[in-house]
Amino acid sequence: MTEPRVIRVGHSPDPDDAFMFHALANEKMITPGLRYVHQLEDIETLNRRALQGELEVSAVSIHAYAHLLDKYALLSSGSSMGDGYGPLLVSKRPMTLSDLKGKKIAVPGTLTTAFLTLSLALERDFTHEGVAFDQIPDEVISGRQEVGLLIHEGQLTYKEMGLHAVCDLGVWWKEKTGFPLPLGGNVVRKDLGPTLMRQISTDIKKSIRYGLDHRDEALVHALKYGRGMDPKLADQFVGMYVNDWTLDYGDRGRAAIRCLLEEGHKIGLLPAPVQAEFVE
């Protein structure tokens, strides 16, 4: 009997990714000839690993994807879209976006889409310090950092920490362009070849569909990665980032990616124009 081929899948240890991959991780679906092994890392670590082409499949920031064109293609499913919401700038005292010009900001990594969008919003007129995403709220609360850029559940819990919202970059982006903000996606290594890439694409889409069709079951699994979130908050967070956009970018989602990466090139953050390549 032939051993199944191992496909390593990198994704974040967060409720939305856990929800998305529940069916694959817990063998709720048949994947003939393939065995998926999940490797959980924070998104900036996954971005950096993808630069080396380490994993067959990985969640990455859309910003990072612009640096991966030689190695990876985007899967049409698995996106995290901020449709009128997204990474959040916070501080201990009320501030406006214009107040942040020239300031140092704690960021969760320079390859994140949060960093790219911040660079667009402030026209690159700021300095930054890289801080693990889950440590940024405490850095701001303690006063070690004046301003922090929050991703993941910090976008929902900042108020109870006593922090002020300076700017929701998902709102800023939608007002500027009319598009949702394409934060992250799943990529597959191109050296696997078209047939295997399409099979992986199909399996991941089925896994996402399974989660959406068996929501309560998938949420139980997702809560294991909730970092203390109560079920109601975890449900809200999952709903923000696992939805119809996640099943397929669609024409509008693809246009949003092109727009974001074009804007990144205009301000010089991306060295060359990007032609996004999707596995259908």
PLY file of the C-alpha trace (Angstrom):
ply
format ascii 1.0
element vertex 280
property float x
property float y
property float z
element edge 279
property int vertex1
property int vertex2
end_header
0.00 0.00 0.00
1.41 3.36 -1.02
1.94 5.81 1.80
0.02 9.08 1.36
2.06 12.10 0.42
2.55 14.50 3.33
1.50 18.10 2.71
2.67 20.48 5.42
0.21 23.30 6.05
1.34 26.37 7.99
-1.28 28.52 9.67
-1.73 30.72 12.71
-2.85 29.29 16.08
-5.94 31.49 15.98
-9.66 30.70 16.08
-10.30 31.72 12.47
-7.54 29.52 11.02
-8.46 26.66 13.36
-12.08 26.95 12.21
-10.99 26.95 8.57
-8.81 23.85 8.90
-10.96 21.89 11.39
-12.11 19.33 8.81
-8.57 18.66 7.60
-6.98 18.62 11.06
-9.59 16.29 12.55
-10.04 13.97 9.56
-13.60 14.99 8.83
-13.00 14.54 5.11
-11.26 12.09 2.81
-8.14 13.31 1.01
-7.07 10.45 -1.28
-3.31 10.08 -1.53
-2.56 13.04 0.73
-2.02 13.51 4.46
-2.09 17.06 5.76
0.20 17.92 8.67
-0.45 21.25 10.36
2.34 23.52 11.58
1.15 26.39 13.75
3.15 29.63 13.83
2.39 33.34 14.12
1.81 35.01 10.77
5.11 36.88 10.58
7.02 33.64 11.21
5.01 32.00 8.42
5.77 34.94 6.13
9.49 34.50 6.78
9.36 30.73 6.29
7.55 31.22 3.00
10.43 33.37 1.75
12.51 30.19 1.99
9.80 28.02 0.39
9.80 25.70 3.39
6.15 24.54 3.48
4.00 23.12 0.71
1.03 25.23 1.82
0.98 28.23 4.11
-1.14 31.09 5.32
0.68 34.32 4.51
0.02 38.03 4.56
-0.98 39.45 1.18
1.90 41.91 1.63
4.31 38.97 2.00
2.85 37.28 -1.09
4.29 40.11 -3.19
7.75 38.73 -2.29
6.86 35.08 -2.97
5.89 35.13 -6.64
8.75 32.86 -7.71
7.78 30.13 -5.24
4.05 30.27 -4.50
0.64 30.84 -6.07
-2.43 32.04 -4.19
-5.21 29.58 -3.56
-8.59 31.00 -4.50
-9.95 30.10 -1.06
-8.67 30.74 2.44
-8.62 34.52 2.41
-9.01 36.79 5.42
-10.75 39.95 4.21
-11.44 42.96 6.39
-14.65 44.25 4.83
-14.88 47.62 6.57
-12.70 46.56 9.50
-9.12 45.49 9.97
-5.86 46.14 11.83
-6.32 48.73 14.54
-4.02 51.50 15.73
-4.38 52.06 19.48
-2.92 54.34 22.12
-3.42 55.14 25.83
-4.71 58.63 25.10
-7.01 59.91 22.36
-5.11 60.62 19.16
-5.85 61.03 15.46
-4.18 59.44 12.47
-2.40 62.67 11.60
-0.94 62.75 15.14
1.01 59.61 14.28
3.15 61.17 11.57
6.78 60.73 12.56
6.01 58.63 15.65
7.33 55.19 16.54
4.69 52.47 16.29
4.83 48.90 17.59
4.02 46.60 14.66
3.48 42.82 14.42
5.97 42.41 11.56
7.06 44.29 8.47
5.73 41.67 6.05
2.19 41.84 7.44
-0.57 43.50 5.47
-1.18 45.57 8.59
2.26 47.12 8.11
1.68 47.73 4.41
-1.66 49.43 5.07
-0.15 51.53 7.86
2.59 52.61 5.45
-0.07 53.69 2.95
-2.12 55.55 5.55
0.87 57.46 6.96
2.72 57.74 3.64
5.63 55.91 5.30
6.14 58.84 7.69
6.70 56.84 10.89
9.28 54.64 12.58
8.51 51.19 13.89
9.54 48.47 16.27
8.66 44.83 15.72
6.78 43.28 18.64
5.03 39.91 18.89
1.38 40.57 18.03
0.04 39.31 21.38
2.45 41.52 23.35
1.57 44.80 21.64
-1.40 45.70 23.91
0.73 45.30 27.05
3.52 47.34 25.48
1.10 50.24 24.95
-0.63 49.85 28.33
2.76 49.89 30.12
3.85 53.01 28.26
6.85 51.28 26.70
5.19 52.00 23.35
3.01 55.03 22.67
1.12 53.50 19.75
0.51 49.90 18.72
-0.87 48.19 15.65
-3.25 45.38 16.66
-4.18 42.32 14.64
-6.20 39.22 15.56
-8.47 39.37 18.63
-6.88 42.57 19.94
-9.12 44.35 17.45
-12.10 43.28 19.59
-10.66 43.43 23.12
-8.74 46.73 23.15
-11.50 48.70 24.91
-11.58 46.47 27.96
-7.82 47.01 28.21
-8.39 50.75 28.48
-6.93 51.58 25.08
-8.19 54.16 22.58
-8.76 53.42 18.91
-6.78 55.85 16.76
-7.70 54.40 13.35
-9.21 51.20 11.98
-7.13 50.63 8.86
-9.85 48.48 7.31
-12.24 51.42 7.53
-9.56 53.78 6.20
-8.86 51.48 3.25
-12.51 51.01 2.33
-13.15 54.76 2.45
-10.10 55.32 0.25
-10.72 52.59 -2.35
-14.19 51.10 -1.85
-12.59 47.66 -1.49
-12.36 45.25 1.43
-8.83 44.97 2.82
-7.22 41.65 1.76
-5.21 40.78 4.85
-4.12 37.20 4.32
-4.46 34.20 2.09
-3.27 30.65 1.59
-0.48 29.91 -0.86
0.70 26.66 -2.43
4.18 25.93 -3.70
4.36 25.99 -7.47
6.93 23.20 -7.75
4.20 20.72 -6.73
2.81 21.00 -10.25
-0.65 22.00 -11.52
-2.48 18.72 -10.77
-1.43 18.52 -7.12
-1.91 22.26 -6.63
-5.51 21.95 -7.83
-6.15 18.95 -5.58
-4.85 20.86 -2.56
-6.99 23.83 -3.54
-10.07 21.61 -3.68
-9.33 19.99 -0.31
-8.84 23.32 1.47
-12.03 24.76 0.00
-13.92 21.66 1.17
-12.48 22.11 4.65
-13.66 25.72 4.80
-17.10 24.70 3.52
-17.30 21.96 6.15
-16.60 24.48 8.91
-19.24 26.89 7.64
-21.77 24.04 7.30
-20.94 22.61 10.77
-20.39 25.89 12.57
-20.99 24.81 16.17
-18.69 21.80 15.81
-15.94 23.85 14.17
-16.25 26.57 16.83
-15.61 24.02 19.58
-12.33 23.19 17.85
-11.56 26.87 17.21
-11.99 27.75 20.90
-8.93 25.65 21.72
-6.95 28.47 20.11
-8.97 31.35 21.55
-6.39 32.62 24.06
-9.07 33.06 26.71
-11.80 34.36 24.39
-15.31 33.46 25.48
-17.45 31.54 22.94
-19.44 34.62 21.92
-16.33 36.66 21.16
-14.69 33.75 19.33
-17.82 33.33 17.22
-17.73 37.04 16.35
-14.03 36.88 15.48
-14.46 33.79 13.29
-17.40 35.43 11.52
-15.24 38.42 10.65
-12.59 36.35 8.89
-14.20 33.08 7.77
-17.13 33.79 5.48
-18.07 33.92 1.79
-14.85 35.83 1.02
-12.95 32.85 2.46
-14.59 30.35 0.13
-13.47 32.37 -2.89
-12.05 35.86 -3.41
-14.38 36.44 -6.34
-13.73 39.17 -8.88
-13.98 41.94 -6.28
-11.59 40.26 -3.88
-9.06 39.71 -6.64
-9.39 43.35 -7.65
-8.82 44.35 -4.02
-5.54 42.41 -3.97
-4.39 44.03 -7.21
-5.29 47.48 -5.86
-3.49 46.97 -2.53
-0.29 45.68 -4.12
-0.36 48.42 -6.76
-0.61 51.03 -4.01
2.27 49.37 -2.18
4.39 49.61 -5.31
3.48 53.27 -5.81
4.90 54.22 -2.40
8.04 52.16 -2.97
7.34 49.48 -0.36
7.14 46.81 -3.06
10.11 46.78 -5.44
8.19 45.78 -8.58
4.62 45.56 -9.89
2.86 42.36 -8.81
0.79 40.05 -11.00
-1.16 37.86 -8.59
-1.39 34.22 -9.70
-4.35 32.15 -8.45
-4.95 28.40 -8.38
-8.59 27.93 -9.35
0 1
1 2
2 3
3 4
4 5
5 6
6 7
7 8
8 9
9 10
10 11
11 12
12 13
13 14
14 15
15 16
16 17
17 18
18 19
19 20
20 21
21 22
22 23
23 24
24 25
25 26
26 27
27 28
28 29
29 30
30 31
31 32
32 33
33 34
34 35
35 36
36 37
37 38
38 39
39 40
40 41
41 42
42 43
43 44
44 45
45 46
46 47
47 48
48 49
49 50
50 51
51 52
52 53
53 54
54 55
55 56
56 57
57 58
58 59
59 60
60 61
61 62
62 63
63 64
64 65
65 66
66 67
67 68
68 69
69 70
70 71
71 72
72 73
73 74
74 75
75 76
76 77
77 78
78 79
79 80
80 81
81 82
82 83
83 84
84 85
85 86
86 87
87 88
88 89
89 90
90 91
91 92
92 93
93 94
94 95
95 96
96 97
97 98
98 99
99 100
100 101
101 102
102 103
103 104
104 105
105 106
106 107
107 108
108 109
109 110
110 111
111 112
112 113
113 114
114 115
115 116
116 117
117 118
118 119
119 120
120 121
121 122
122 123
123 124
124 125
125 126
126 127
127 128
128 129
129 130
130 131
131 132
132 133
133 134
134 135
135 136
136 137
137 138
138 139
139 140
140 141
141 142
142 143
143 144
144 145
145 146
146 147
147 148
148 149
149 150
150 151
151 152
152 153
153 154
154 155
155 156
156 157
157 158
158 159
159 160
160 161
161 162
162 163
163 164
164 165
165 166
166 167
167 168
168 169
169 170
170 171
171 172
172 173
173 174
174 175
175 176
176 177
177 178
178 179
179 180
180 181
181 182
182 183
183 184
184 185
185 186
186 187
187 188
188 189
189 190
190 191
191 192
192 193
193 194
194 195
195 196
196 197
197 198
198 199
199 200
200 201
201 202
202 203
203 204
204 205
205 206
206 207
207 208
208 209
209 210
210 211
211 212
212 213
213 214
214 215
215 216
216 217
217 218
218 219
219 220
220 221
221 222
222 223
223 224
224 225
225 226
226 227
227 228
228 229
229 230
230 231
231 232
232 233
233 234
234 235
235 236
236 237
237 238
238 239
239 240
240 241
241 242
242 243
243 244
244 245
245 246
246 247
247 248
248 249
249 250
250 251
251 252
252 253
253 254
254 255
255 256
256 257
257 258
258 259
259 260
260 261
261 262
262 263
263 264
264 265
265 266
266 267
267 268
268 269
269 270
270 271
271 272
272 273
273 274
274 275
275 276
276 277
277 278
278 279
